[in-house]
């Protein structure tokens, strides 16, 4: 999915800026009485941070040579869309803020979602995968997986269910997003996924059931399925966020949060 700032040319350009190829500034409306502004600021506990994130992406788009408001690598509709991590890196605003803010920008009409060419080639049925489609193949790898340089693990093997879960995740992803992964995934990627599952459980303290449910969520959720493509990527920065979203949606009724809103393991 590609995002575009709505009405960019009318809102964030003027006659002077349109004559400049490489802009060092951008006109930003100073209206504070609009409904969208009030909803953004007052409709969430992090509303002011979300407005700061909005200004940051406006500034980012104003630096593009082709300025049309597209949140893409080069500013054109046909360029690769920026991920949340890309936007966070480019603007120095934490990714967590954009995870909260982007859907709100769309909701108030400041940002619009533009289906890209790749997305249009994807399956249209984005309904949740049935439980049976994500079940683990029984005894697929009784021998487990051998590891190289595992962090603090004495055994040279992983439990076979870790390999099975990794294999199931990547097969479902390759099937659902065949246009992105026409060749599927390699055994090396599946092994890396199994090793990451081990780290999530052994080092991070999550349960196998939690890991399984989050990987299902990463496949089923429309936003996450298009923004995370591997199990190591999920562990790196997204796992806790997904767990929190699942808890708030009722998928994990037993999860608890501290006063700061952080998940209590």
MILOFI-535411 format. One record per residue (C-alpha): residue number from 0; residue in three letters; chain; x, y, z. Coordinates in steps of 0.1 Angstrom, whole numbers. Each point is the difference from the previous one (the first is absolute). Last residue first. Layout:
# residues N
<vopa><i>NUM</i><aa>ALA</aa><ch>A</ch><u>X</u><v>Y</v><w>Z</w></vopa>
...
# end
This chain:
# residues 265
<vopa><i>264</i><aa>UNK</aa><ch>A</ch><u>53</u><v>-104</v><w>305</w></vopa>
<vopa><i>263</i><aa>UNK</aa><ch>A</ch><u>-15</u><v>34</v><w>8</w></vopa>
<vopa><i>262</i><aa>UNK</aa><ch>A</ch><u>-6</u><v>19</v><w>-33</w></vopa>
<vopa><i>261</i><aa>UNK</aa><ch>A</ch><u>7</u><v>37</v><w>1</w></vopa>
<vopa><i>260</i><aa>UNK</aa><ch>A</ch><u>-28</u><v>25</v><w>4</w></vopa>
<vopa><i>259</i><aa>UNK</aa><ch>A</ch><u>19</u><v>23</v><w>23</w></vopa>
<vopa><i>258</i><aa>UNK</aa><ch>A</ch><u>-21</u><v>-10</v><w>30</w></vopa>
<vopa><i>257</i><aa>UNK</aa><ch>A</ch><u>8</u><v>-37</v><w>-6</w></vopa>
<vopa><i>256</i><aa>UNK</aa><ch>A</ch><u>-18</u><v>-23</v><w>-25</w></vopa>
<vopa><i>255</i><aa>UNK</aa><ch>A</ch><u>-16</u><v>-34</v><w>4</w></vopa>
<vopa><i>254</i><aa>UNK</aa><ch>A</ch><u>-7</u><v>-28</v><w>-24</w></vopa>
<vopa><i>253</i><aa>UNK</aa><ch>A</ch><u>-26</u><v>-26</v><w>9</w></vopa>
<vopa><i>252</i><aa>UNK</aa><ch>A</ch><u>-26</u><v>10</v><w>-26</w></vopa>
<vopa><i>251</i><aa>UNK</aa><ch>A</ch><u>23</u><v>-6</v><w>-29</w></vopa>
<vopa><i>250</i><aa>UNK</aa><ch>A</ch><u>-20</u><v>3</v><w>-32</w></vopa>
<vopa><i>249</i><aa>UNK</aa><ch>A</ch><u>-23</u><v>26</v><w>15</w></vopa>
<vopa><i>248</i><aa>UNK</aa><ch>A</ch><u>9</u><v>28</v><w>-24</w></vopa>
<vopa><i>247</i><aa>UNK</aa><ch>A</ch><u>20</u><v>18</v><w>27</w></vopa>
<vopa><i>246</i><aa>UNK</aa><ch>A</ch><u>19</u><v>-32</v><w>6</w></vopa>
<vopa><i>245</i><aa>UNK</aa><ch>A</ch><u>7</u><v>-6</v><w>-36</w></vopa>
<vopa><i>244</i><aa>UNK</aa><ch>A</ch><u>13</u><v>36</v><w>-4</w></vopa>
<vopa><i>243</i><aa>UNK</aa><ch>A</ch><u>23</u><v>-5</v><w>30</w></vopa>
<vopa><i>242</i><aa>UNK</aa><ch>A</ch><u>13</u><v>-33</v><w>-14</w></vopa>
<vopa><i>241</i><aa>UNK</aa><ch>A</ch><u>6</u><v>17</v><w>-34</w></vopa>
<vopa><i>240</i><aa>UNK</aa><ch>A</ch><u>20</u><v>28</v><w>17</w></vopa>
<vopa><i>239</i><aa>UNK</aa><ch>A</ch><u>21</u><v>-25</v><w>20</w></vopa>
<vopa><i>238</i><aa>UNK</aa><ch>A</ch><u>9</u><v>-19</v><w>-32</w></vopa>
<vopa><i>237</i><aa>UNK</aa><ch>A</ch><u>8</u><v>29</v><w>-22</w></vopa>
<vopa><i>236</i><aa>UNK</aa><ch>A</ch><u>36</u><v>12</v><w>5</w></vopa>
<vopa><i>235</i><aa>UNK</aa><ch>A</ch><u>26</u><v>-27</v><w>-6</w></vopa>
<vopa><i>234</i><aa>UNK</aa><ch>A</ch><u>-23</u><v>-30</v><w>7</w></vopa>
<vopa><i>233</i><aa>UNK</aa><ch>A</ch><u>-22</u><v>7</v><w>-30</w></vopa>
<vopa><i>232</i><aa>UNK</aa><ch>A</ch><u>29</u><v>6</v><w>-23</w></vopa>
<vopa><i>231</i><aa>UNK</aa><ch>A</ch><u>16</u><v>-33</v><w>11</w></vopa>
<vopa><i>230</i><aa>UNK</aa><ch>A</ch><u>-33</u><v>-17</v><w>-9</w></vopa>
<vopa><i>229</i><aa>UNK</aa><ch>A</ch><u>-1</u><v>14</v><w>-35</w></vopa>
<vopa><i>228</i><aa>UNK</aa><ch>A</ch><u>-21</u><v>21</v><w>-23</w></vopa>
<vopa><i>227</i><aa>UNK</aa><ch>A</ch><u>-13</u><v>29</v><w>21</w></vopa>
<vopa><i>226</i><aa>UNK</aa><ch>A</ch><u>-18</u><v>29</v><w>-16</w></vopa>
<vopa><i>225</i><aa>UNK</aa><ch>A</ch><u>-27</u><v>-15</v><w>-23</w></vopa>
<vopa><i>224</i><aa>UNK</aa><ch>A</ch><u>-12</u><v>-27</v><w>25</w></vopa>
<vopa><i>223</i><aa>UNK</aa><ch>A</ch><u>2</u><v>26</v><w>28</w></vopa>
<vopa><i>222</i><aa>UNK</aa><ch>A</ch><u>-26</u><v>23</v><w>-16</w></vopa>
<vopa><i>221</i><aa>UNK</aa><ch>A</ch><u>-25</u><v>-26</v><w>-12</w></vopa>
<vopa><i>220</i><aa>UNK</aa><ch>A</ch><u>2</u><v>-21</v><w>31</w></vopa>
<vopa><i>219</i><aa>UNK</aa><ch>A</ch><u>-1</u><v>-37</v><w>-8</w></vopa>
<vopa><i>218</i><aa>UNK</aa><ch>A</ch><u>36</u><v>-9</v><w>-5</w></vopa>
<vopa><i>217</i><aa>UNK</aa><ch>A</ch><u>15</u><v>20</v><w>28</w></vopa>
<vopa><i>216</i><aa>UNK</aa><ch>A</ch><u>-30</u><v>-12</v><w>22</w></vopa>
<vopa><i>215</i><aa>UNK</aa><ch>A</ch><u>9</u><v>-36</v><w>-6</w></vopa>
<vopa><i>214</i><aa>UNK</aa><ch>A</ch><u>36</u><v>8</v><w>9</w></vopa>
<vopa><i>213</i><aa>UNK</aa><ch>A</ch><u>-12</u><v>17</v><w>32</w></vopa>
<vopa><i>212</i><aa>UNK</aa><ch>A</ch><u>-22</u><v>-31</v><w>9</w></vopa>
<vopa><i>211</i><aa>UNK</aa><ch>A</ch><u>29</u><v>-24</v><w>-4</w></vopa>
<vopa><i>210</i><aa>UNK</aa><ch>A</ch><u>24</u><v>21</v><w>20</w></vopa>
<vopa><i>209</i><aa>UNK</aa><ch>A</ch><u>-26</u><v>4</v><w>28</w></vopa>
<vopa><i>208</i><aa>UNK</aa><ch>A</ch><u>-6</u><v>-38</v><w>1</w></vopa>
<vopa><i>207</i><aa>UNK</aa><ch>A</ch><u>37</u><v>-7</v><w>1</w></vopa>
<vopa><i>206</i><aa>UNK</aa><ch>A</ch><u>3</u><v>22</v><w>30</w></vopa>
<vopa><i>205</i><aa>UNK</aa><ch>A</ch><u>19</u><v>33</v><w>2</w></vopa>
<vopa><i>204</i><aa>UNK</aa><ch>A</ch><u>30</u><v>5</v><w>23</w></vopa>
<vopa><i>203</i><aa>UNK</aa><ch>A</ch><u>23</u><v>20</v><w>-23</w></vopa>
<vopa><i>202</i><aa>UNK</aa><ch>A</ch><u>30</u><v>-23</v><w>1</w></vopa>
<vopa><i>201</i><aa>UNK</aa><ch>A</ch><u>-14</u><v>-35</v><w>-1</w></vopa>
<vopa><i>200</i><aa>UNK</aa><ch>A</ch><u>-34</u><v>6</v><w>-16</w></vopa>
<vopa><i>199</i><aa>UNK</aa><ch>A</ch><u>8</u><v>28</v><w>-25</w></vopa>
<vopa><i>198</i><aa>UNK</aa><ch>A</ch><u>35</u><v>-14</v><w>-5</w></vopa>
<vopa><i>197</i><aa>UNK</aa><ch>A</ch><u>-14</u><v>-34</v><w>-10</w></vopa>
<vopa><i>196</i><aa>UNK</aa><ch>A</ch><u>-24</u><v>16</v><w>-24</w></vopa>
<vopa><i>195</i><aa>UNK</aa><ch>A</ch><u>29</u><v>19</v><w>-15</w></vopa>
<vopa><i>194</i><aa>UNK</aa><ch>A</ch><u>19</u><v>-33</v><w>-5</w></vopa>
<vopa><i>193</i><aa>UNK</aa><ch>A</ch><u>-30</u><v>-14</v><w>-18</w></vopa>
<vopa><i>192</i><aa>UNK</aa><ch>A</ch><u>-3</u><v>30</v><w>-22</w></vopa>
<vopa><i>191</i><aa>UNK</aa><ch>A</ch><u>37</u><v>-2</v><w>-9</w></vopa>
<vopa><i>190</i><aa>UNK</aa><ch>A</ch><u>-6</u><v>-36</v><w>-9</w></vopa>
<vopa><i>189</i><aa>UNK</aa><ch>A</ch><u>-29</u><v>9</v><w>-23</w></vopa>
<vopa><i>188</i><aa>UNK</aa><ch>A</ch><u>22</u><v>27</v><w>-16</w></vopa>
<vopa><i>187</i><aa>UNK</aa><ch>A</ch><u>28</u><v>-25</v><w>-6</w></vopa>
<vopa><i>186</i><aa>UNK</aa><ch>A</ch><u>-25</u><v>-26</v><w>-14</w></vopa>
<vopa><i>185</i><aa>UNK</aa><ch>A</ch><u>-9</u><v>26</v><w>-26</w></vopa>
<vopa><i>184</i><aa>UNK</aa><ch>A</ch><u>-33</u><v>19</v><w>-3</w></vopa>
<vopa><i>183</i><aa>UNK</aa><ch>A</ch><u>-25</u><v>1</v><w>-29</w></vopa>
<vopa><i>182</i><aa>UNK</aa><ch>A</ch><u>12</u><v>5</v><w>-35</w></vopa>
<vopa><i>181</i><aa>UNK</aa><ch>A</ch><u>-28</u><v>24</v><w>-10</w></vopa>
<vopa><i>180</i><aa>UNK</aa><ch>A</ch><u>3</u><v>19</v><w>34</w></vopa>
<vopa><i>179</i><aa>UNK</aa><ch>A</ch><u>-16</u><v>34</v><w>-7</w></vopa>
<vopa><i>178</i><aa>UNK</aa><ch>A</ch><u>-25</u><v>-11</v><w>-26</w></vopa>
<vopa><i>177</i><aa>UNK</aa><ch>A</ch><u>-6</u><v>-32</v><w>20</w></vopa>
<vopa><i>176</i><aa>UNK</aa><ch>A</ch><u>-12</u><v>19</v><w>30</w></vopa>
<vopa><i>175</i><aa>UNK</aa><ch>A</ch><u>-25</u><v>-23</v><w>16</w></vopa>
<vopa><i>174</i><aa>UNK</aa><ch>A</ch><u>17</u><v>-32</v><w>-10</w></vopa>
<vopa><i>173</i><aa>UNK</aa><ch>A</ch><u>35</u><v>13</v><w>8</w></vopa>
<vopa><i>172</i><aa>UNK</aa><ch>A</ch><u>-12</u><v>13</v><w>34</w></vopa>
<vopa><i>171</i><aa>UNK</aa><ch>A</ch><u>-18</u><v>-33</v><w>8</w></vopa>
<vopa><i>170</i><aa>UNK</aa><ch>A</ch><u>31</u><v>-20</v><w>-9</w></vopa>
<vopa><i>169</i><aa>UNK</aa><ch>A</ch><u>22</u><v>24</v><w>21</w></vopa>
<vopa><i>168</i><aa>UNK</aa><ch>A</ch><u>-21</u><v>-3</v><w>31</w></vopa>
<vopa><i>167</i><aa>UNK</aa><ch>A</ch><u>-4</u><v>-38</v><w>-2</w></vopa>
<vopa><i>166</i><aa>UNK</aa><ch>A</ch><u>37</u><v>-5</v><w>-4</w></vopa>
<vopa><i>165</i><aa>UNK</aa><ch>A</ch><u>8</u><v>22</v><w>30</w></vopa>
<vopa><i>164</i><aa>UNK</aa><ch>A</ch><u>-26</u><v>-19</v><w>21</w></vopa>
<vopa><i>163</i><aa>UNK</aa><ch>A</ch><u>14</u><v>-34</v><w>-11</w></vopa>
<vopa><i>162</i><aa>UNK</aa><ch>A</ch><u>36</u><v>11</v><w>7</w></vopa>
<vopa><i>161</i><aa>UNK</aa><ch>A</ch><u>-11</u><v>11</v><w>35</w></vopa>
<vopa><i>160</i><aa>UNK</aa><ch>A</ch><u>-20</u><v>-32</v><w>5</w></vopa>
<vopa><i>159</i><aa>UNK</aa><ch>A</ch><u>31</u><v>-21</v><w>-6</w></vopa>
<vopa><i>158</i><aa>UNK</aa><ch>A</ch><u>16</u><v>13</v><w>32</w></vopa>
<vopa><i>157</i><aa>UNK</aa><ch>A</ch><u>33</u><v>16</v><w>-9</w></vopa>
<vopa><i>156</i><aa>UNK</aa><ch>A</ch><u>32</u><v>-19</v><w>0</w></vopa>
<vopa><i>155</i><aa>UNK</aa><ch>A</ch><u>37</u><v>5</v><w>9</w></vopa>
<vopa><i>154</i><aa>UNK</aa><ch>A</ch><u>-9</u><v>2</v><w>37</w></vopa>
<vopa><i>153</i><aa>UNK</aa><ch>A</ch><u>20</u><v>24</v><w>23</w></vopa>
<vopa><i>152</i><aa>UNK</aa><ch>A</ch><u>-18</u><v>31</v><w>-10</w></vopa>
<vopa><i>151</i><aa>UNK</aa><ch>A</ch><u>16</u><v>33</v><w>11</w></vopa>
<vopa><i>150</i><aa>UNK</aa><ch>A</ch><u>-6</u><v>19</v><w>-32</w></vopa>
<vopa><i>149</i><aa>UNK</aa><ch>A</ch><u>1</u><v>-26</v><w>-28</w></vopa>
<vopa><i>148</i><aa>UNK</aa><ch>A</ch><u>33</u><v>-1</v><w>-20</w></vopa>
<vopa><i>147</i><aa>UNK</aa><ch>A</ch><u>-11</u><v>-24</v><w>-28</w></vopa>
<vopa><i>146</i><aa>UNK</aa><ch>A</ch><u>-31</u><v>-20</v><w>6</w></vopa>
<vopa><i>145</i><aa>UNK</aa><ch>A</ch><u>-12</u><v>-34</v><w>-12</w></vopa>
<vopa><i>144</i><aa>UNK</aa><ch>A</ch><u>-37</u><v>-3</v><w>-6</w></vopa>
<vopa><i>143</i><aa>UNK</aa><ch>A</ch><u>-24</u><v>-27</v><w>15</w></vopa>
<vopa><i>142</i><aa>UNK</aa><ch>A</ch><u>4</u><v>-37</v><w>-7</w></vopa>
<vopa><i>141</i><aa>UNK</aa><ch>A</ch><u>-38</u><v>-7</v><w>2</w></vopa>
<vopa><i>140</i><aa>UNK</aa><ch>A</ch><u>-5</u><v>25</v><w>-29</w></vopa>
<vopa><i>139</i><aa>UNK</aa><ch>A</ch><u>-34</u><v>-3</v><w>-15</w></vopa>
<vopa><i>138</i><aa>UNK</aa><ch>A</ch><u>-13</u><v>-18</v><w>31</w></vopa>
<vopa><i>137</i><aa>UNK</aa><ch>A</ch><u>-35</u><v>14</v><w>-4</w></vopa>
<vopa><i>136</i><aa>UNK</aa><ch>A</ch><u>-4</u><v>29</v><w>-25</w></vopa>
<vopa><i>135</i><aa>UNK</aa><ch>A</ch><u>-8</u><v>31</v><w>22</w></vopa>
<vopa><i>134</i><aa>UNK</aa><ch>A</ch><u>-34</u><v>15</v><w>-4</w></vopa>
<vopa><i>133</i><aa>UNK</aa><ch>A</ch><u>-2</u><v>33</v><w>-19</w></vopa>
<vopa><i>132</i><aa>UNK</aa><ch>A</ch><u>-26</u><v>-11</v><w>-25</w></vopa>
<vopa><i>131</i><aa>UNK</aa><ch>A</ch><u>-20</u><v>-18</v><w>26</w></vopa>
<vopa><i>130</i><aa>UNK</aa><ch>A</ch><u>-6</u><v>31</v><w>21</w></vopa>
<vopa><i>129</i><aa>UNK</aa><ch>A</ch><u>-17</u><v>17</v><w>-29</w></vopa>
<vopa><i>128</i><aa>UNK</aa><ch>A</ch><u>19</u><v>30</v><w>-15</w></vopa>
<vopa><i>127</i><aa>UNK</aa><ch>A</ch><u>-16</u><v>33</v><w>8</w></vopa>
<vopa><i>126</i><aa>UNK</aa><ch>A</ch><u>-16</u><v>17</v><w>-30</w></vopa>
<vopa><i>125</i><aa>UNK</aa><ch>A</ch><u>23</u><v>18</v><w>-24</w></vopa>
<vopa><i>124</i><aa>UNK</aa><ch>A</ch><u>-16</u><v>-13</v><w>-32</w></vopa>
<vopa><i>123</i><aa>UNK</aa><ch>A</ch><u>12</u><v>22</v><w>-28</w></vopa>
<vopa><i>122</i><aa>UNK</aa><ch>A</ch><u>31</u><v>-20</v><w>-7</w></vopa>
<vopa><i>121</i><aa>UNK</aa><ch>A</ch><u>29</u><v>22</v><w>-9</w></vopa>
<vopa><i>120</i><aa>UNK</aa><ch>A</ch><u>6</u><v>15</v><w>-35</w></vopa>
<vopa><i>119</i><aa>UNK</aa><ch>A</ch><u>-17</u><v>33</v><w>11</w></vopa>
<vopa><i>118</i><aa>UNK</aa><ch>A</ch><u>25</u><v>2</v><w>28</w></vopa>
<vopa><i>117</i><aa>UNK</aa><ch>A</ch><u>29</u><v>-1</v><w>-24</w></vopa>
<vopa><i>116</i><aa>UNK</aa><ch>A</ch><u>-13</u><v>28</v><w>-21</w></vopa>
<vopa><i>115</i><aa>UNK</aa><ch>A</ch><u>-7</u><v>22</v><w>30</w></vopa>
<vopa><i>114</i><aa>UNK</aa><ch>A</ch><u>-33</u><v>5</v><w>17</w></vopa>
<vopa><i>113</i><aa>UNK</aa><ch>A</ch><u>-1</u><v>37</v><w>11</w></vopa>
<vopa><i>112</i><aa>UNK</aa><ch>A</ch><u>-9</u><v>7</v><w>36</w></vopa>
<vopa><i>111</i><aa>UNK</aa><ch>A</ch><u>-8</u><v>36</v><w>8</w></vopa>
<vopa><i>110</i><aa>UNK</aa><ch>A</ch><u>14</u><v>24</v><w>26</w></vopa>
<vopa><i>109</i><aa>UNK</aa><ch>A</ch><u>-16</u><v>31</v><w>15</w></vopa>
<vopa><i>108</i><aa>UNK</aa><ch>A</ch><u>-35</u><v>-14</v><w>0</w></vopa>
<vopa><i>107</i><aa>UNK</aa><ch>A</ch><u>-6</u><v>-3</v><w>37</w></vopa>
<vopa><i>106</i><aa>UNK</aa><ch>A</ch><u>0</u><v>-38</v><w>-1</w></vopa>
<vopa><i>105</i><aa>UNK</aa><ch>A</ch><u>31</u><v>-2</v><w>-23</w></vopa>
<vopa><i>104</i><aa>UNK</aa><ch>A</ch><u>20</u><v>21</v><w>24</w></vopa>
<vopa><i>103</i><aa>UNK</aa><ch>A</ch><u>-12</u><v>-21</v><w>29</w></vopa>
<vopa><i>102</i><aa>UNK</aa><ch>A</ch><u>11</u><v>-32</v><w>-17</w></vopa>
<vopa><i>101</i><aa>UNK</aa><ch>A</ch><u>35</u><v>15</v><w>-5</w></vopa>
<vopa><i>100</i><aa>UNK</aa><ch>A</ch><u>2</u><v>13</v><w>37</w></vopa>
<vopa><i>99</i><aa>UNK</aa><ch>A</ch><u>2</u><v>-31</v><w>21</w></vopa>
<vopa><i>98</i><aa>UNK</aa><ch>A</ch><u>26</u><v>-19</v><w>-20</w></vopa>
<vopa><i>97</i><aa>UNK</aa><ch>A</ch><u>16</u><v>33</v><w>-7</w></vopa>
<vopa><i>96</i><aa>UNK</aa><ch>A</ch><u>6</u><v>7</v><w>37</w></vopa>
<vopa><i>95</i><aa>UNK</aa><ch>A</ch><u>14</u><v>-35</v><w>5</w></vopa>
<vopa><i>94</i><aa>UNK</aa><ch>A</ch><u>25</u><v>6</v><w>-28</w></vopa>
<vopa><i>93</i><aa>UNK</aa><ch>A</ch><u>17</u><v>27</v><w>20</w></vopa>
<vopa><i>92</i><aa>UNK</aa><ch>A</ch><u>5</u><v>33</v><w>-18</w></vopa>
<vopa><i>91</i><aa>UNK</aa><ch>A</ch><u>34</u><v>5</v><w>-15</w></vopa>
<vopa><i>90</i><aa>UNK</aa><ch>A</ch><u>-16</u><v>11</v><w>-33</w></vopa>
<vopa><i>89</i><aa>UNK</aa><ch>A</ch><u>18</u><v>-23</v><w>-25</w></vopa>
<vopa><i>88</i><aa>UNK</aa><ch>A</ch><u>4</u><v>-28</v><w>25</w></vopa>
<vopa><i>87</i><aa>UNK</aa><ch>A</ch><u>-36</u><v>1</v><w>11</w></vopa>
<vopa><i>86</i><aa>UNK</aa><ch>A</ch><u>-12</u><v>1</v><w>-36</w></vopa>
<vopa><i>85</i><aa>UNK</aa><ch>A</ch><u>20</u><v>-30</v><w>-9</w></vopa>
<vopa><i>84</i><aa>UNK</aa><ch>A</ch><u>-11</u><v>-19</v><w>31</w></vopa>
<vopa><i>83</i><aa>UNK</aa><ch>A</ch><u>-36</u><v>7</v><w>-9</w></vopa>
<vopa><i>82</i><aa>UNK</aa><ch>A</ch><u>6</u><v>-13</v><w>-35</w></vopa>
<vopa><i>81</i><aa>UNK</aa><ch>A</ch><u>5</u><v>23</v><w>-29</w></vopa>
<vopa><i>80</i><aa>UNK</aa><ch>A</ch><u>-17</u><v>-9</v><w>-33</w></vopa>
<vopa><i>79</i><aa>UNK</aa><ch>A</ch><u>23</u><v>-10</v><w>-29</w></vopa>
<vopa><i>78</i><aa>UNK</aa><ch>A</ch><u>-2</u><v>26</v><w>-28</w></vopa>
<vopa><i>77</i><aa>UNK</aa><ch>A</ch><u>-29</u><v>-1</v><w>-25</w></vopa>
<vopa><i>76</i><aa>UNK</aa><ch>A</ch><u>-20</u><v>27</v><w>17</w></vopa>
<vopa><i>75</i><aa>UNK</aa><ch>A</ch><u>31</u><v>23</v><w>0</w></vopa>
<vopa><i>74</i><aa>UNK</aa><ch>A</ch><u>16</u><v>15</v><w>30</w></vopa>
<vopa><i>73</i><aa>UNK</aa><ch>A</ch><u>33</u><v>-18</v><w>-3</w></vopa>
<vopa><i>72</i><aa>UNK</aa><ch>A</ch><u>-3</u><v>-26</v><w>27</w></vopa>
<vopa><i>71</i><aa>UNK</aa><ch>A</ch><u>-37</u><v>3</v><w>4</w></vopa>
<vopa><i>70</i><aa>UNK</aa><ch>A</ch><u>-23</u><v>19</v><w>24</w></vopa>
<vopa><i>69</i><aa>UNK</aa><ch>A</ch><u>-17</u><v>18</v><w>-29</w></vopa>
<vopa><i>68</i><aa>UNK</aa><ch>A</ch><u>-8</u><v>37</v><w>5</w></vopa>
<vopa><i>67</i><aa>UNK</aa><ch>A</ch><u>3</u><v>10</v><w>-36</w></vopa>
<vopa><i>66</i><aa>UNK</aa><ch>A</ch><u>35</u><v>15</v><w>1</w></vopa>
<vopa><i>65</i><aa>UNK</aa><ch>A</ch><u>23</u><v>-14</v><w>-25</w></vopa>
<vopa><i>64</i><aa>UNK</aa><ch>A</ch><u>34</u><v>13</v><w>12</w></vopa>
<vopa><i>63</i><aa>UNK</aa><ch>A</ch><u>-8</u><v>-10</v><w>35</w></vopa>
<vopa><i>62</i><aa>UNK</aa><ch>A</ch><u>9</u><v>23</v><w>29</w></vopa>
<vopa><i>61</i><aa>UNK</aa><ch>A</ch><u>-37</u><v>10</v><w>6</w></vopa>
<vopa><i>60</i><aa>UNK</aa><ch>A</ch><u>-9</u><v>-36</v><w>6</w></vopa>
<vopa><i>59</i><aa>UNK</aa><ch>A</ch><u>23</u><v>-2</v><w>30</w></vopa>
<vopa><i>58</i><aa>UNK</aa><ch>A</ch><u>-13</u><v>33</v><w>14</w></vopa>
<vopa><i>57</i><aa>UNK</aa><ch>A</ch><u>-36</u><v>-13</v><w>-3</w></vopa>
<vopa><i>56</i><aa>UNK</aa><ch>A</ch><u>12</u><v>-33</v><w>16</w></vopa>
<vopa><i>55</i><aa>UNK</aa><ch>A</ch><u>14</u><v>20</v><w>30</w></vopa>
<vopa><i>54</i><aa>UNK</aa><ch>A</ch><u>-31</u><v>22</v><w>3</w></vopa>
<vopa><i>53</i><aa>UNK</aa><ch>A</ch><u>-22</u><v>-31</v><w>3</w></vopa>
<vopa><i>52</i><aa>UNK</aa><ch>A</ch><u>24</u><v>-15</v><w>26</w></vopa>
<vopa><i>51</i><aa>UNK</aa><ch>A</ch><u>-3</u><v>32</v><w>21</w></vopa>
<vopa><i>50</i><aa>UNK</aa><ch>A</ch><u>-38</u><v>-3</v><w>-3</w></vopa>
<vopa><i>49</i><aa>UNK</aa><ch>A</ch><u>2</u><v>-36</v><w>13</w></vopa>
<vopa><i>48</i><aa>UNK</aa><ch>A</ch><u>22</u><v>12</v><w>29</w></vopa>
<vopa><i>47</i><aa>UNK</aa><ch>A</ch><u>-28</u><v>25</v><w>9</w></vopa>
<vopa><i>46</i><aa>UNK</aa><ch>A</ch><u>-26</u><v>-27</v><w>-2</w></vopa>
<vopa><i>45</i><aa>UNK</aa><ch>A</ch><u>18</u><v>-25</v><w>22</w></vopa>
<vopa><i>44</i><aa>UNK</aa><ch>A</ch><u>-29</u><v>-3</v><w>24</w></vopa>
<vopa><i>43</i><aa>UNK</aa><ch>A</ch><u>-24</u><v>-2</v><w>-30</w></vopa>
<vopa><i>42</i><aa>UNK</aa><ch>A</ch><u>-29</u><v>19</v><w>-13</w></vopa>
<vopa><i>41</i><aa>UNK</aa><ch>A</ch><u>11</u><v>35</v><w>11</w></vopa>
<vopa><i>40</i><aa>UNK</aa><ch>A</ch><u>28</u><v>7</v><w>-24</w></vopa>
<vopa><i>39</i><aa>UNK</aa><ch>A</ch><u>-12</u><v>-20</v><w>-30</w></vopa>
<vopa><i>38</i><aa>UNK</aa><ch>A</ch><u>-37</u><v>7</v><w>5</w></vopa>
<vopa><i>37</i><aa>UNK</aa><ch>A</ch><u>7</u><v>37</v><w>4</w></vopa>
<vopa><i>36</i><aa>UNK</aa><ch>A</ch><u>22</u><v>2</v><w>-31</w></vopa>
<vopa><i>35</i><aa>UNK</aa><ch>A</ch><u>-26</u><v>-18</v><w>-21</w></vopa>
<vopa><i>34</i><aa>UNK</aa><ch>A</ch><u>-29</u><v>21</v><w>13</w></vopa>
<vopa><i>33</i><aa>UNK</aa><ch>A</ch><u>17</u><v>32</v><w>-11</w></vopa>
<vopa><i>32</i><aa>UNK</aa><ch>A</ch><u>6</u><v>28</v><w>25</w></vopa>
<vopa><i>31</i><aa>UNK</aa><ch>A</ch><u>38</u><v>-1</v><w>0</w></vopa>
<vopa><i>30</i><aa>UNK</aa><ch>A</ch><u>7</u><v>15</v><w>-35</w></vopa>
<vopa><i>29</i><aa>UNK</aa><ch>A</ch><u>37</u><v>7</v><w>-3</w></vopa>
<vopa><i>28</i><aa>UNK</aa><ch>A</ch><u>4</u><v>-17</v><w>-34</w></vopa>
<vopa><i>27</i><aa>UNK</aa><ch>A</ch><u>35</u><v>-12</v><w>-8</w></vopa>
<vopa><i>26</i><aa>UNK</aa><ch>A</ch><u>20</u><v>17</v><w>-28</w></vopa>
<vopa><i>25</i><aa>UNK</aa><ch>A</ch><u>31</u><v>-20</v><w>-7</w></vopa>
<vopa><i>24</i><aa>UNK</aa><ch>A</ch><u>38</u><v>7</v><w>3</w></vopa>
<vopa><i>23</i><aa>UNK</aa><ch>A</ch><u>33</u><v>-9</v><w>-16</w></vopa>
<vopa><i>22</i><aa>UNK</aa><ch>A</ch><u>-16</u><v>-9</v><w>-33</w></vopa>
<vopa><i>21</i><aa>UNK</aa><ch>A</ch><u>20</u><v>-17</v><w>-27</w></vopa>
<vopa><i>20</i><aa>UNK</aa><ch>A</ch><u>-18</u><v>6</v><w>-34</w></vopa>
<vopa><i>19</i><aa>UNK</aa><ch>A</ch><u>-14</u><v>34</v><w>8</w></vopa>
<vopa><i>18</i><aa>UNK</aa><ch>A</ch><u>-28</u><v>15</v><w>-21</w></vopa>
<vopa><i>17</i><aa>UNK</aa><ch>A</ch><u>-27</u><v>-19</v><w>19</w></vopa>
<vopa><i>16</i><aa>UNK</aa><ch>A</ch><u>14</u><v>15</v><w>32</w></vopa>
<vopa><i>15</i><aa>UNK</aa><ch>A</ch><u>-7</u><v>36</v><w>-12</w></vopa>
<vopa><i>14</i><aa>UNK</aa><ch>A</ch><u>-36</u><v>-6</v><w>-13</w></vopa>
<vopa><i>13</i><aa>UNK</aa><ch>A</ch><u>-9</u><v>-19</v><w>32</w></vopa>
<vopa><i>12</i><aa>UNK</aa><ch>A</ch><u>4</u><v>-35</v><w>12</w></vopa>
<vopa><i>11</i><aa>UNK</aa><ch>A</ch><u>-11</u><v>-18</v><w>32</w></vopa>
<vopa><i>10</i><aa>UNK</aa><ch>A</ch><u>-38</u><v>1</v><w>-2</w></vopa>
<vopa><i>9</i><aa>UNK</aa><ch>A</ch><u>-10</u><v>3</v><w>-37</w></vopa>
<vopa><i>8</i><aa>UNK</aa><ch>A</ch><u>28</u><v>-22</v><w>-14</w></vopa>
<vopa><i>7</i><aa>UNK</aa><ch>A</ch><u>-2</u><v>-25</v><w>28</w></vopa>
<vopa><i>6</i><aa>UNK</aa><ch>A</ch><u>-37</u><v>-6</v><w>-2</w></vopa>
<vopa><i>5</i><aa>UNK</aa><ch>A</ch><u>2</u><v>-32</v><w>21</w></vopa>
<vopa><i>4</i><aa>UNK</aa><ch>A</ch><u>34</u><v>-11</v><w>12</w></vopa>
<vopa><i>3</i><aa>UNK</aa><ch>A</ch><u>5</u><v>-33</v><w>-17</w></vopa>
<vopa><i>2</i><aa>UNK</aa><ch>A</ch><u>5</u><v>-35</v><w>15</w></vopa>
<vopa><i>1</i><aa>UNK</aa><ch>A</ch><u>10</u><v>-30</v><w>-20</w></vopa>
<vopa><i>0</i><aa>UNK</aa><ch>A</ch><u>-13</u><v>-35</v><w>9</w></vopa>
# end
